[in-house]
Structures are given as C-alpha cells and as structure tokens.
C-alpha cells in the first residue's frame, strides 16, 4: 500500500523524468539542424480535394500553392508580377490580354508547359459538369458565365484561346483592373488534359498527378499525412529544404505538444489551443499577423424564419463581438464591415453593431417578441480551431439577448463543406480568406450566381453595384460604390453578419528562416531554409 509520502515522492520523480525528456525532445542542436532535410507542419485536416478546379478550402490552398503556380504571382507589395507568364500586353480596349508563356517550364513528368494547358484548365473549371465553386472567378471573361450557367453549351465561344504553344489570348467582357491578380490563384492554374482524362477521379493521387511547382506530391496517406518533395523539373531555383511533411492532426492540444516536443517546426492557429495563448504569447517563437480574412455568420434566406431580414438583423445585433475576441485570446479584431481591415474600401462604420435593445425591437417586429413562438433552428460549425468556443458563445448570446435557444451541430471539415454546399441549415459559421488582395474578391462572393454564396440570397441591385465598382478606376468612386453595396449586404438585407477579422497566430522555431506569415496566408516553402544547415546554404548560395 502506497502512503502519502511515497505518493508525493513518486509524483516528483515522474515530473522530473517528464521535464528531462521533454527538454531533450524539444531541443534542436546545431548537429540536428545541419543534417535536417524536412520541415514538419500540421495542416489540421484531410484536404477535401487537390483538384484545383474543385478545391475551395484553405487546407487544399496551402498544399496546391506549393505544388503549382499561376500566370502571375505576388511581390512583396502584393502587386501581380510575371510568373508562368513571362509578360502580358493589354489591348487598347482594355479588355484583351495576351500572355506570353515561359518556354523553360516543364511538368514534373518532363513534358513542356503549353498555353493550351491554361485553356483546358479554365474551360474545365467553367464546365457545369465539373461543379467548380470558383467558376465565377472567370466570369469577367467573355461568355464564361453563359457557358458555366448553361446559357450556351459551346466552350469555343468562351474568350480564352491558345494561339500557339506560348501565346494565350483572353477577351474580357468588361474592364477589370484586378484581372492579373486573380491569375495567381489556384483555380486558374494550368492543367494537363491527358492526365485528367486518363486517370479520372484518381488523377490527383501521388502516382498519377503531374505538377510544375517547386515541390511534387510524393505520398498521400488519407486522413494521416502528406509528403511533398523537391521537384527536380522545377524551372526556378530549387527549394533549400528537400521535403515538407504535413500531418493531419485536428486536436490542437495534441498538435501543440508535437510542436513543443520538436516534432513540428511550424504551427499555425490549427495547432494552438486558445487557452494556451497567454502562456505562449511572450515566446520568441510566437508571432501574430492580421489577415485578409473575414469571419461571418451566414443565414440561409431560403429557410424560415431567416427568410425575414428583420430576424437576420436581430441575430446580427445580438453578437457581442468584443467578448468573442477575448474568448479566442486576441486571434482577431472586431469588424462589422465585410471588406477586411487594411484593404481598399474597408469601412469600420458599416454593418450592424452590438445593440441588444435594437435586436429585441427587430425580433418583435418580425413577430417573435422575446423569442416567443420562434421555431427550432440549427447552427452548424466546422470542428476545427476556435469554432467550438465561438459557437457556444453565440448560442449563449442569442439565448440571453433574444430569448432564443439555438441548437448547435458540428461536423468535421470535409463533411461540413459538403453540407453547406448542398443543404446548409438555417445558420452556419463561415469565413473567407483573400484569394487576391482586392475588395472584389470579397464583394463578388455574394453576387447571385457565385458558387461560394451559400446563403441563397440574391439582390440584383447589389450585383450591379459590385460590377460597377469592379470596372471603376477612380479609387474614391470605387470606395463609394463598395460602401453602398456593403450597406445592402450587412445592414439592409443582412444575409450575413460579419463579426471579426482573423489574426493568424503562429509558432515558428527560431532556426526556421524565410517563413514569413502575410495577410494572404501564402506559405511558400520554397523560400524556407534552416539556420546553420550547411547543405541548405550550399544550395542556396
């Protein structure tokens, strides 16, 4: 039988062993770094798709940005620069773009990149049979929307054509100053017709896929891990790190333990439990970056009682955004504007603010005084990151300020995406990270025919304002148009309730260099190297 003194001594012994082994595991000495050839990261969940005509989520985005590249890329100032296109010219009409494709680019199987690979990819994205949510991205192109919506069935009428192996001509239906910027995004990457048609739905498996970025997909153990390795055919400077190992761990506490034990070299918000932030915030490893990422509550306007804008406005006015920021340990800033802070046309005065008294008035006007008679409704949230804490806080607020009991339901990431695409409930938690740093990327999301608008809301006046703003070259006039459109979106019709902009919280080991978080959440491992790694320095010099 163990007495109290024996138990105390045993506990101290176990604690001492834990501290010693923990410190040993977490330490990375110079000898370890000098031979290290793999960066280890956690991507949180299984990527729903690595088919860039169908991918819509941030996990797939992270992977594809390191496997593929586009016609353009962003420089340090987030302006588009040549990439797979060595140059482009804009016609006198401002609507015709002629891109010259680099001639030194090879796919990972050694086949040269051709202009037709872009034409095929874009028309595949627009083909209604593909079901690409990002098809609307190309709606600026002549006849692109008509083809995608089935108004015409001839892909040859779409204004994109490969004139020869190195010349791609794109005809827009209107001027769009941001057009070169969106050509850096994954949905516009080139694609090999022969590979897609040969392997069908399995074309993205490691043994089949061909890519042209700095890394290639070597292993994909579904729901477990992914391994990227250097692509020897890459036209640019070879990465200084040979491999990127990506595990899929949705448990933030477990992921943080892996980082602290030295098994992860980089961890973002998917690997940091909110309650641990106060302990971590002063560490050398810890950084925060304000993102071009908006978080919002989406209302399904096709399902009663959220077909009534008064109900939607009441729910929006009963969100105490400041307290949510406190709950998530500062991983964001309060925002009621849909356009994020630091982006053109951001306006902090726009949107429905926290006002419980006004919320109750709107609810009473809708026919539900004090929440009486309000039907059963469900709030869906993806089971990742801070979402459980946020969901429970919102449930409490709607109960306290509206007298309404909202049922919570959560799903793992891939299932959640399927649900909001096919049959979203009355309310769901959603977010949007910038694909390119222009307000059109946020405002076009809620136009009538966009694949990522899961609210069912459609307002032609809003659409017209967004279209006019997209063509406007005068910055002040463009801001005014976006202000008017935002007021419809967030105040008058309120199909969404923006509530905060994200701050990315990161842990980066001190020996990891070149990994600099940015507002677009572009993590490019080709720029990363390990300090005191002799092999990496030799290759990089």
SULUR-V222009 format. One record per helix or strand of 2 or more residues. SS is the DSSP state (A for helix, B for strand). FROM is the first residue (numbers start at 1). TO is the last residue. If there is no record, write none. Layout:
SS/FROM/TO ; SS/FROM/TO
This chain:
A/4/26 ; A/30/34 ; B/38/42 ; A/58/67 ; B/72/74 ; B/80/82 ; B/85/90 ; B/96/101 ; A/115/126 ; A/128/130 ; A/133/138 ; A/144/148 ; A/155/157 ; B/160/164 ; B/167/172 ; A/179/182 ; A/186/188 ; A/193/202 ; B/215/221 ; B/225/230 ; B/243/247 ; A/252/260 ; B/266/267 ; A/269/271 ; A/274/280 ; B/286/299 ; A/309/317 ; A/321/327 ; B/332/334 ; A/356/365 ; A/369/371 ; B/378/382 ; A/387/402 ; B/407/411 ; A/413/422 ; B/427/433 ; A/440/446 ; A/460/471 ; A/475/492 ; B/496/508 ; B/512/513 ; A/525/527 ; B/529/530 ; A/534/540
